Amino acid sequence: MRGASMTGAPEITRTTPLRLAKAGALAFPDGGMMASSLRRAHDRGRRVTEFVTGKEHATLNAIDRVRKRCRAQPKAPPRPRRCPPQRRGPHRHRRAIGQPVARV
């Protein structure tokens, strides 16, 4: 028997076609991915599932590819706010022509 272990259970690899419920349970042990979620991903064009003898199957590699594509990107840190420049220029220090210079 090719692909079977000594206990008779088939060896599951990353490329083994699995029924959707089993694939979801293996990829998300906490129950976060159900067969219906994998079907929706297929319907949205993410190509997770394949049909073999009229039944839908998925591989763990295919689920990993979808997870990478759907991973949330971190937002860019906000840009530091630039304070408006202080109004210090030659216009504040000018004196009018003919105005005496103040001496301290």
C-alpha positions as CSV (number, residue, x, y, z in Angstrom):
1,M,0.0,0.0,0.0
2,R,1.6,3.2,-1.2
3,G,1.2,6.2,1.1
4,A,0.0,4.2,4.1
5,S,1.7,3.9,7.4
6,M,2.1,0.7,9.4
7,T,-1.2,1.4,11.3
8,G,-3.2,1.4,8.1
9,A,-3.9,5.1,8.2
10,P,-3.0,7.0,5.1
11,E,-0.1,9.4,5.4
12,I,-1.2,13.0,4.9
13,T,1.2,15.4,3.2
14,R,0.9,19.0,2.1
15,T,-0.2,17.8,-1.4
16,T,-2.7,15.2,-0.4
17,P,-6.1,16.0,-1.7
18,L,-8.5,16.1,1.3
19,R,-12.2,16.6,1.6
20,L,-13.0,20.1,2.5
21,A,-14.1,19.5,6.1
22,K,-10.9,17.5,6.8
23,A,-8.6,20.0,5.1
24,G,-10.2,22.9,7.1
25,A,-9.9,21.0,10.4
26,L,-6.2,20.2,9.7
27,A,-5.3,23.7,8.5
28,F,-7.2,25.4,11.3
29,P,-7.3,23.2,14.4
30,D,-9.4,25.7,16.4
31,G,-12.3,25.3,13.9
32,G,-11.8,28.7,12.2
33,M,-12.2,27.3,8.6
34,M,-15.2,25.2,7.6
35,A,-15.9,23.5,4.3
36,S,-18.3,26.3,3.4
37,S,-15.5,28.9,3.8
38,L,-13.3,26.9,1.4
39,R,-16.1,26.7,-1.1
40,R,-16.7,30.5,-0.9
41,A,-12.9,31.0,-1.5
42,H,-13.2,28.8,-4.6
43,D,-16.3,30.7,-5.7
44,R,-14.4,34.1,-5.3
45,G,-11.7,32.9,-7.7
46,R,-9.0,32.0,-5.2
47,R,-8.7,28.5,-6.6
48,V,-8.5,26.5,-3.4
49,T,-10.5,23.5,-4.3
50,E,-10.3,20.9,-7.0
51,F,-13.0,18.5,-8.2
52,V,-12.1,14.8,-8.2
53,T,-14.9,12.3,-9.1
54,G,-17.5,15.0,-8.5
55,K,-16.4,15.8,-5.0
56,E,-14.5,18.9,-3.8
57,H,-11.0,18.4,-2.4
58,A,-8.3,20.8,-1.2
59,T,-4.6,20.4,-0.3
60,L,-2.9,22.1,2.6
61,N,-0.5,23.8,0.2
62,A,-3.5,25.4,-1.6
63,I,-4.9,26.6,1.7
64,D,-1.5,28.1,2.7
65,R,-1.4,30.0,-0.7
66,V,-4.8,31.5,0.0
67,R,-3.8,32.4,3.6
68,K,-0.7,34.3,2.3
69,R,-2.8,36.2,-0.3
70,C,-5.4,37.1,2.3
71,R,-3.0,38.1,5.0
72,A,-3.8,41.6,6.4
73,Q,-1.1,44.1,5.6
74,P,0.0,46.3,8.5
75,K,-0.9,49.9,8.1
76,A,1.8,52.4,7.5
77,P,2.7,54.4,10.6
78,P,1.2,57.9,10.6
79,R,3.4,60.6,9.3
80,P,4.7,63.0,12.0
81,R,2.8,66.3,11.9
82,R,4.9,69.2,10.8
83,C,4.3,72.3,12.8
84,P,3.8,75.4,10.7
85,P,6.9,77.5,10.6
86,Q,7.3,80.3,13.0
87,R,6.8,83.7,11.5
88,R,10.3,85.0,12.1
89,G,11.6,86.8,9.2
90,P,13.1,90.0,8.1
91,H,9.6,91.6,8.0
92,R,9.3,91.5,11.9
93,H,12.7,93.2,12.4
94,R,12.4,96.0,9.9
95,R,11.8,99.4,11.0
96,A,10.1,102.0,9.0
97,I,12.2,104.4,7.1
98,G,12.8,107.5,9.1
99,Q,12.0,105.8,12.4
100,P,14.6,106.2,15.1
101,V,16.4,103.1,16.3
102,A,15.5,102.3,19.9
103,R,18.6,102.2,22.1
104,V,18.6,100.2,25.4
